[in-house]
């Protein structure tokens, strides 16, 4: 992905120099031409077309924002209740992620979401131990994390 992006920027800068115009419009036009060239020649690159990774990254960001808003709402409901009726707990989250940066991203997204915190990661990097402030159903919590964050991270990285 990085090689394709650098190649696209190189094509855009070359387009600016060839056109002898050094403004944003010329750079953007060269960027679009480079994007088209890389898309046409995508089968000669070892990785998939890099714009799909950018779309997947935006999707991951939107999923995180949605989960952040929903969890803040749930925390707010707990705070305004006069009686504290929560069931905190720690559960083991099995993960299919393999690379260290993927596991780190998942752990950080879980921790940044209010009400959850990654306490530990197993030595074989296959389990994340997550503390949830209000854990009603363990299977539902695992299913939720796997279908949102983990799935989106795998779309970005693969």
C-alpha positions in Angstrom: 0.0 0.0 0.0 2.7 2.5 0.9 4.6 1.8 -2.4 1.4 2.5 -4.4 0.7 5.7 -2.5 4.3 7.0 -2.9 4.2 6.1 -6.6 0.9 8.0 -6.9 2.4 11.1 -5.3 5.5 10.8 -7.5 3.3 10.7 -10.6 1.4 13.8 -9.3 4.7 15.7 -8.7 6.0 14.7 -12.1 2.7 15.9 -13.7 3.2 19.2 -12.0 6.8 19.6 -13.4 5.8 18.5 -16.9 2.9 21.0 -16.9 5.2 23.7 -15.5 2.3 24.6 -13.1 3.0 24.4 -9.4 -0.4 24.8 -7.8 -2.8 22.5 -6.1 -5.0 22.0 -9.1 -2.1 20.6 -11.1 -1.1 18.3 -8.3 -4.6 17.1 -7.9 -4.9 16.4 -11.6 -1.7 14.5 -11.6 -2.9 12.6 -8.5 -6.0 11.5 -10.3 -4.0 10.5 -13.4 -1.7 8.5 -11.1 -4.7 6.9 -9.4 -6.1 5.8 -12.7 -2.7 4.4 -13.9 -2.2 2.5 -10.6 -5.8 1.1 -10.9 -5.2 0.0 -14.4 -1.9 -1.6 -13.5 -3.0 -3.0 -10.2 -2.5 -6.7 -11.1 1.3 -6.0 -11.3 1.4 -5.0 -7.6 1.8 -7.6 -4.9 -0.9 -6.0 -2.7 -4.4 -4.9 -3.5 -5.3 -1.4 -4.8 -4.4 0.9 -2.0 -7.6 3.0 -2.2 -9.6 0.0 -0.9 -7.5 0.1 2.2 -8.2 3.8 2.6 -11.9 3.1 2.3 -11.6 0.3 4.9 -9.7 2.7 7.2 -12.5 5.3 6.9 -15.0 2.5 7.7 -13.1 1.5 10.8 -13.0 5.1 11.9 -16.8 5.5 11.5 -17.4 2.2 13.3 -15.2 3.5 16.2 -17.1 6.8 16.3 -20.5 4.9 16.3 -19.3 2.6 19.1 -17.9 5.6 21.1 -21.3 7.4 20.9 -23.3 4.3 21.8 -21.1 3.4 24.8 -21.1 7.0 26.0 -24.9 6.8 26.0 -24.8 3.6 27.9 -22.4 5.0 30.5 -24.6 8.1 30.8 -27.7 5.9 31.5 -25.7 4.2 34.3 -24.6 7.5 35.8 -28.0 9.1 36.0 -29.6 6.1 37.7 -29.9 6.5 41.5 -29.2 2.8 42.1 -26.0 1.2 40.7 -27.1 -2.0 39.1 -24.2 -3.1 36.9 -22.4 -6.4 36.7 -18.7 -5.8 36.0 -16.6 -8.7 34.8 -13.6 -9.8 32.9 -13.8 -12.1 29.9 -11.4 -13.7 27.4 -11.7 -12.5 23.9 -10.3 -14.9 21.3 -8.8 -13.1 18.3 -7.9 -14.1 14.8 -5.5 -11.2 14.4 -1.9 -12.2 13.9 0.3 -9.1 13.5 1.3 -7.1 16.6 0.0 -3.8 15.2 -3.4 -5.4 14.5 -3.7 -6.7 18.1 -2.5 -3.3 19.4 -5.1 -1.5 17.4 -7.9 -3.8 18.6 -6.7 -3.4 22.2 -6.6 0.4 21.9 -10.0 0.6 20.2 -11.5 -1.5 23.0 -9.8 0.6 25.7 -10.8 3.9 24.2 -14.4 2.8 24.2 -15.9 3.9 27.5 -16.9 1.0 29.8 -14.3 -1.5 28.5 -10.6 -2.0 29.1 -8.1 -4.5 27.9 -6.4 -5.8 31.0 -3.9 -8.2 29.5 -2.9 -10.1 26.3 -2.0 -13.8 26.5 1.6 -14.8 25.7 0.6 -16.5 22.4 -1.4 -13.4 21.4 -4.6 -15.3 20.8 -6.6 -14.0 23.8 -7.3 -10.5 25.1 -8.6 -10.2 28.6 -11.2 -7.5 28.6 -12.8 -5.8 31.6 -16.4 -4.6 31.0 -18.2 -2.2 33.3 -21.6 -3.8 32.7 -21.2 -7.4 31.4 -24.7 -8.9 30.9 -23.8 -11.6 28.4 -20.2 -12.7 27.6 -21.0 -14.3 24.3 -22.8 -11.1 23.1 -19.8 -9.0 24.1 -17.4 -11.2 22.2 -19.7 -11.3 19.2 -20.0 -7.6 19.2 -16.3 -6.9 19.3 -15.5 -9.5 16.7 -18.1 -8.3 14.3 -17.2 -4.6 14.6 -13.6 -3.8 15.5 -11.9 -7.1 14.6 -13.7 -7.5 11.3 -12.9 -3.9 10.3 -9.2 -4.2 11.3 -8.9 -7.3 9.1 -10.4 -5.4 6.2 -7.8 -2.7 6.6 -4.8 -5.1 6.9 -5.7 -7.8 4.4 
